[in-house]
Amino acid sequence: MACIKNQQSITSAMKRTVYFVSESTGITAEALGHSLLSQFDTVEFEQVYMPYINSELRAEALTQRMQEAYLRDGARPIVFATMLNERIGAILKSGHCFYMELFEQFAEPLGAELGVPPSRESGRSHAITKPSSYTKRIEAINFAMANDDGVRPDNFRHADVVLVGVSRSGKTPTCLYLAMHYGLRSANYPITEEDFERGELPPEIWSDKDKMFGLTIDPQRLQAIREERRPGSEYASAARCQADIRNAHSMFKRLGVPVLNTTSQSIEEISSQILRSLKTPVV
């Protein structure tokens, strides 16, 4: 009987409700919380986003939701919080939850080391403290959107980064990430069957070889992605995916451009590799 009870306890602990809570946007709590949760891939997490918990009334309502989650799951919910208002934070801590105040974990020890207390001002991590940097990122995002999917190859000469690869190999999200986080003007070009037949890219693309990166992906993964987009199509067939990747590799080899595999690497990892290869300063 003891073994059965223990097994039931383990099973119930495998599903937990997680709240990302902030008195502001919650971006910081979400980002760090996600990073921590990724280390526990055997646990199923139901993730709930609770930004702008900026009054005691809202905090009390949230503690009631936590209690309901505890009764439903049989385990107390986990709370990742960036709550600088101590009164509101105290209300949340009093709820039936495992509470992690992220600023307390890091800002207080850092303040002790620096000899300066943290300001405890809400929204500082996302404030526009450098207008020139903010403007550059907005311009980079607009550039990436205007030069997505090979729409304006004649404009690629103004890009900091040019990504080429077959359809659905991860070009667009990588371009947007580079623009949003690093202010890089990123453009991308999808290699087509016509390009494969010619054996080369358009001249406007080829002239930007020094800032070009080829993206590749395993054919099986590519097929799964394309099948979601166009089920049962020739475009999503195994033969087409294998041929596209094989031809793209041959083209990249002839061009002599760096090749990055997006199959199992995150956008952050791919972008980091691109940044290490660039000489362009980032914001």
N, C-alpha and C positions, 0 to 999 in steps of 0.2 A: 504493500500500500504506500509506503514511504517513497519507493521508486516511482510509482505512478504520479504522486503529488509533485515530486521533483521534476519529472518530465513535463507535466502540465505547466509548471512555473517557467521552465526553459522555453516552452513553446510560446507562452504568452509574452515573454520578453523579446521575442523575435519580431514583434510588430510594435512600433512606438510612434506616437504622435510628436511632432517637432514644431515648435513655434519660433519664427524669426520675428523678434519684437523690437520696435524702436519708437522713439518720440518724433523721429523724422522719417526719412524715406525707407530706412531698413536695409539699404544696399550693403553697408559694412557687415551687419549681422548676418545677412544672407550669404555673402561671399565667404566669410570665414567659417560660418556654420557648415556650408556645403563642403568646404575643404576638409573639415574634421569628420563629417559624416561619411565621406568617401572612403575612409579607412575601415569602415565596418560594413562590408558588402554582403554579409550574411543576414543583416537585419533589414526588415522592410520598414521604411519610414513614410508616414503620412505627413507631408510638409504643409504648414499653414503660415501664410505671410500676414503679419499684423503691423503695418506701419502706422505712424501718427497716433500712437497711444500716448497722448500728451495731456491727459487729464486724469484725475483720480477716478472719475466715474467710468471712463473707458477701461482703466486698469482693473477696477472691480468687476466689470462685465467680463473681462478676459479671464480673471481667476475663476469665474463660474464656468466658463468654457473649458478651462483646464480640469476642473473637477469632473465635468461630463466626460472628457477624454479619458481620465483615469478610470472611471467606472466602466467605460466601454472597453478599454484595452486591457484592464487589469494590471496596468503599470503606469506610473506617473509620467506625464509628458515631459519632454526636454524643452527648455527655453534658452535660446541664444538671444541675448539682449544687448542693446547699446542704449542704456537708459541713464541719462545724466541727471535727471531730476530724482533726488534721493527719496522723496516722499512717494512718488509713483513707483520707483523701484522697490521700495519696502512693501508696497501692496502686492506687487507681483511675486516677490519672494515668499510672502505669507501663503500663497496659493499652494496647492498640492502638486508640486513640480520639482524637477531638477533644474535649478536656475543657474545659468552661467552669464555673468555680467562681463562682457568682453573688454570693456574699457578698464574695469577694475583689474582684470587679469594682466593687462599690458601697460596701460597708461600710468598707473600708480607706481609700479616698480621702475618704469622708465623715468618718471619724475624724480624719484628718489636718487637715481643715478645722475641725472642732470642737475639736481639741486634746484629745480624749478617745478612748481606744482602745475598740473594740467589745467587748462582754462575752463574745462567742463562746459564749453559752449556747444550747443547742438548744431549739427550740420556743417561743422568745420571741414570734415574730410571731403566734402563735395562742393565746398564753396569755390567761387571763381576768384581765387587769390592771385592768379596771373592772367589778366585779361588777354594778353597777347597769345598765351598758350591755348586758352579757351577758343579764341578766334581761329587759330591755326587748326585746331581739331575739327571745328565746325566746317571749315573750308575743305579739310581733307575728307570728311564724311560726304559732303556734297560732291566732291570730285569722284569718290569711289562709286557713288550711285549713278553719276552721269556717265561714267566710263565702265559700267558693268557689262559683262557678257559680250565684249568686243564691239559695243555700239559705236564708239568713236576712235578707231585705231589711229587716225591722224592726230589725235590729241594725246596719245600715249607718251610723246616726247616730253610732256610736262609732268609725267608720273615719277615718283620716287621708287616705286616697285611695280613690276609687271608680272603677273602670274599667268601661266598658260597650262592647259591641261584639258582632258576630255570632259564632256558634260557630266556634272554631278561629282566632280572630284574634290570639291571643297574650296573652290576659288573665291566665290562671293563672300562667304562668312569670314574667310581669312582676310580679305581686303578690308571689310568693314571693321574687323577687330584692330587691324593695323592703323586704320584711320582714327577710330574712337579713342584708342589707348595711347597711341604714339604720334598722332598728327601726321602720318605718312600718306601722301597722295598715292593711292593704290588703284591700279587698273587691272583688268583680267580679260583673257581672250580664250574662248572655247575652241579647241582644235576640231575641225569638221572633216567629214569624209572628203570634201573637195581639197582640203589642205593635205590630207594623206595621199590623194591621187597625184597632186603636184609634187609632193615630197618636201614641201617647204611652207613656211608661214608667209603671210603678206609682208611686203617690204617695210611697211610702217612698223610692224611688230619686230621684224628681224633687226632693224636699226637700233632697237633698245635692248640688245642682247646683254649689255653690261649690267643691267638692273633686272634681268629676267630670271624667274625661277619656274621650274617645271613641277607640277603637282601630279602625283600618281596615286593609285589605290589598287588594292587587290581586286581582281576580276569578280570574285564571289561577292565581296562587299559592294562593289559597284552595281552588280546585278540586283542585289536586294534593294538598294536605294532607287534604282531606275524602275524596278517592278512596282514600288509604291507610287511612283509618279505616273507611269503608263503601264498598267497591268497587262500582261499577255502580248505586249508589242514586240516587234523585231528589235526596236531600240533597247529593250530590256532583256533580250535573249542572252544566254550564256556565250554563244558564239560571237555575237556583236561586241559584248563587253570584253571578251578575251582579245579580239582583233584590235579594238580601240586601244587597249592598254599596250599591247605588243607594238603597234604602230607608233604610239606616242613615245615609248621608250626609244625606239629607233630614231625618231626625230630629235629627241632630247640629246641623244648621243652625238648626232651629226652637228647639232647646234653647239654642243659643249657647254650646256647650262646646268647649274646645280639642280638636282632632283630631290624632292621631299615626298615621303610616303605618308599620306593622311589616313591610312587604314586604322591604325591603333593609336595615333598621336592626336592630342587635343589641339584646338586652334592656338592655345597659348604656347604649346611646345613648338608647333610649326612656326609661329610668329617669332619665337625666341631664336630659332635657327636662322630665320631671315635677317633679323636684326644683327646677329653676330657677323653676317656676311656683308652688311651694308656699311658704307662710309657716311651716309646721310645722317646728320644729327637729328635726334628725336626730342619731342617736348615732354 
